[in-house]
Amino acid sequence: MSNEPHPRICWLPALPDEGWASMDRYWFELHRCVSEGQGKAFSIHSPIWLGAPPSRSARSPTLTRFWRKRVVYPLRTSSEKADIFHLLDHSYAHLIPHLPRGSKVVATVFDLVPLEVSDGMSAAQVKRFRRGVENLTCADHLISISQETKRKLNRLLGIPLERVTVAVPGMDFHRFQTPVSKDHPLLQKLASLPRIIFSVGSAISRKNLQSLPSIFETMREDFAKGSCCFVRAGELVSPELRRQIIAITGEHGFVELGPLFGDDLIAVFQTARVLIFPSTLEGLTFVIPEAMAAGCPVVTNTMTANPEAGGDAALYYQEGDSNAAAQQLRRLLFDNATHQEHQQRSIERARSMTWERHMETVLDVYQALLQDSRIPS
């Protein structure tokens, strides 16, 4: 250990060049926790050349990303000094062999999805991802965002369970709770719509949007009466899927808003009657707790980490049971008592999922590593 009064912790985040909003958010929130007083027993910093966590990053050209990630980052990291290096994103595990010997290494792992589903990645990209995350086996300890990911680390990479601690991510509860201004343009647009079933995120295969037509088919009469509509934010669905959905909802029953951020996204969460989250493979999604914080109850399936995110606040269905999914949606759309009950449960659950709580676990891992004592699992 160094001779400084406080042990040095060096955070190694994903580069803002990636344009990964969720990874930028992780770095930002941990940085905020430290700036507000957590971790005073440590000297925590990120390499100065990285600058401060971005509020929103933009994806750089491919060659720029490759050069900075694969060449510049490893070279500059090799000269850093710290008692503990903490990789804030498992996708940067390729840095581990370049870290100075004698330091402890911690890494936060969000998911290992490419080892199970490529979702548009080439064979070369999957191979590179695998080669990178295999370096996690050399870390002294891992922080997993869910029990699901902890199990995957053991099953897919052979990492002993006792070397993994679960720390559920937090979310900015008060931001999602604070009502968006009534004159917000998007609120005016949403005000003319019937009760909203909302979906947000990418359209890659594991998000399972292709299951929606069969779910909505059971609700055809509700759409025909204009009792509800389907609103999407994020990546646009394929033309074929759009055709299938509109065949049930009608042209006016399906609205695609495109990518939304900040108050735009919060405005929809606060207006929607229910969020449908049909994904079949997640480490632990931010979408479910953010919807719940905004007072939007959730319907999701029981696949992978979805129940960890939703707890007893969400309503569930077995994947493939379209009738059950539709029934749960209709309960939240049209039964005011059920909606009110799960809205309140959702808010209370989201309230407990704080970044400060996550940071406490991270700091416990640091302390235990430095003292060579038992680390909480």
NORTA-V665931 format. One record per residue. N is the residue number from 1. OMEGA is omega in whole degrees, 0 to 359 (NA if undefined). D_LAST is the distance of its C-alpha to the last C-alpha in whole Angstrom. Layout:
BEGIN
N&OMEGA&D_LAST, N&OMEGA&D_LAST
END
This chain:
BEGIN
1&182&24, 2&181&27, 3&179&30, 4&180&29, 5&178&28, 6&176&25, 7&181&23, 8&176&23, 9&179&21, 10&177&22, 11&178&21, 12&183&23, 13&169&23, 14&179&25, 15&175&28, 16&178&30, 17&182&33, 18&185&30, 19&180&31, 20&185&28, 21&183&28, 22&179&24, 23&174&23, 24&181&25, 25&181&24, 26&178&21, 27&181&22, 28&184&25, 29&176&22, 30&178&20, 31&178&23, 32&180&25, 33&179&22, 34&181&23, 35&179&26, 36&169&26, 37&178&25, 38&176&21, 39&182&20, 40&180&23, 41&183&22, 42&171&21, 43&188&24, 44&180&23, 45&168&25, 46&178&26, 47&188&29, 48&182&32, 49&178&33, 50&183&31, 51&182&32, 52&177&31, 53&181&28, 54&174&31, 55&173&31, 56&183&32, 57&178&33, 58&182&35, 59&180&35, 60&176&37, 61&186&39, 62&182&38, 63&178&39, 64&179&38, 65&182&35, 66&182&35, 67&183&36, 68&183&34, 69&189&31, 70&183&32, 71&185&34, 72&183&34, 73&179&30, 74&182&30, 75&183&33, 76&180&32, 77&183&28, 78&181&30, 79&177&31, 80&178&29, 81&180&28, 82&173&24, 83&177&22, 84&169&19, 85&180&20, 86&173&17, 87&183&18, 88&180&18, 89&182&19, 90&180&18, 91&178&22, 92&179&23, 93&176&21, 94&179&25, 95&188&25, 96&180&22, 97&183&25, 98&182&27, 99&180&25, 100&178&26, 101&180&25, 102&177&24, 103&174&22, 104&181&18, 105&175&17, 106&176&14, 107&173&14, 108&183&14, 109&181&14, 110&177&16, 111&177&17, 112&188&19, 113&183&22, 114&176&25, 115&180&24, 116&181&25, 117&184&27, 118&177&29, 119&175&31, 120&177&34, 121&177&32, 122&177&35, 123&179&34, 124&180&34, 125&178&31, 126&179&29, 127&179&30, 128&177&29, 129&180&26, 130&180&25, 131&179&26, 132&185&24, 133&175&20, 134&175&21, 135&178&21, 136&179&17, 137&181&17, 138&179&18, 139&178&16, 140&179&14, 141&179&10, 142&174&10, 143&180&9, 144&181&10, 145&179&12, 146&174&11, 147&179&10, 148&180&13, 149&176&13, 150&178&10, 151&180&12, 152&178&15, 153&179&13, 154&186&13, 155&186&17, 156&182&19, 157&178&18, 158&180&16, 159&181&13, 160&183&11, 161&182&8, 162&177&6, 163&181&8, 164&175&6, 165&179&4, 166&175&6, 167&183&9, 168&179&12, 169&176&15, 170&175&18, 171&184&22, 172&186&25, 173&186&26, 174&178&29, 175&181&30, 176&178&30, 177&183&31, 178&182&34, 179&175&37, 180&181&39, 181&183&42, 182&180&45, 183&177&47, 184&185&44, 185&183&46, 186&178&43, 187&179&44, 188&180&47, 189&183&47, 190&184&44, 191&182&46, 192&184&49, 193&173&46, 194&184&46, 195&192&42, 196&164&40, 197&188&37, 198&174&35, 199&181&33, 200&176&32, 201&180&31, 202&181&32, 203&178&34, 204&193&32, 205&184&32, 206&176&28, 207&167&29, 208&178&31, 209&180&34, 210&177&37, 211&187&36, 212&180&37, 213&181&41, 214&176&40, 215&182&38, 216&179&41, 217&179&44, 218&182&43, 219&185&44, 220&182&47, 221&178&49, 222&178&47, 223&182&47, 224&179&51, 225&184&51, 226&181&49, 227&181&47, 228&176&44, 229&181&43, 230&180&41, 231&180&40, 232&169&38, 233&182&36, 234&181&35, 235&179&36, 236&178&39, 237&180&39, 238&178&42, 239&181&45, 240&179&45, 241&177&42, 242&179&44, 243&181&47, 244&181&45, 245&182&44, 246&177&47, 247&179&49, 248&186&47, 249&190&47, 250&183&50, 251&184&50, 252&182&50, 253&179&47, 254&181&44, 255&175&44, 256&184&42, 257&184&41, 258&181&40, 259&178&37, 260&179&36, 261&172&34, 262&184&34, 263&178&36, 264&180&38, 265&180&34, 266&179&34, 267&180&37, 268&177&37, 269&184&33, 270&181&35, 271&185&38, 272&178&37, 273&183&37, 274&172&34, 275&172&32, 276&182&31, 277&187&28, 278&185&29, 279&182&27, 280&182&26, 281&182&23, 282&168&20, 283&167&17, 284&187&17, 285&171&21, 286&188&22, 287&184&25, 288&180&24, 289&178&23, 290&176&26, 291&181&28, 292&179&27, 293&180&27, 294&179&30, 295&179&31, 296&179&31, 297&190&30, 298&167&28, 299&180&29, 300&178&27, 301&184&26, 302&183&24, 303&174&23, 304&189&19, 305&182&17, 306&177&20, 307&176&19, 308&180&16, 309&187&18, 310&181&21, 311&181&20, 312&181&23, 313&182&25, 314&171&26, 315&190&28, 316&171&27, 317&175&29, 318&181&29, 319&181&30, 320&179&33, 321&185&35, 322&180&37, 323&180&38, 324&179&35, 325&179&34, 326&179&37, 327&180&37, 328&177&34, 329&182&36, 330&177&39, 331&182&37, 332&178&36, 333&194&39, 334&179&42, 335&186&40, 336&181&40, 337&178&38, 338&180&36, 339&181&35, 340&180&35, 341&184&33, 342&173&30, 343&179&31, 344&177&30, 345&181&27, 346&181&26, 347&181&27, 348&179&25, 349&180&22, 350&180&22, 351&183&23, 352&184&19, 353&186&18, 354&174&19, 355&178&18, 356&178&18, 357&177&15, 358&183&13, 359&177&15, 360&179&13, 361&178&10, 362&181&11, 363&177&13, 364&178&11, 365&178&9, 366&185&13, 367&181&14, 368&179&12, 369&181&13, 370&180&16, 371&184&16, 372&179&15, 373&184&12, 374&182&9, 375&179&6, 376&180&4, 377&NA&0
END
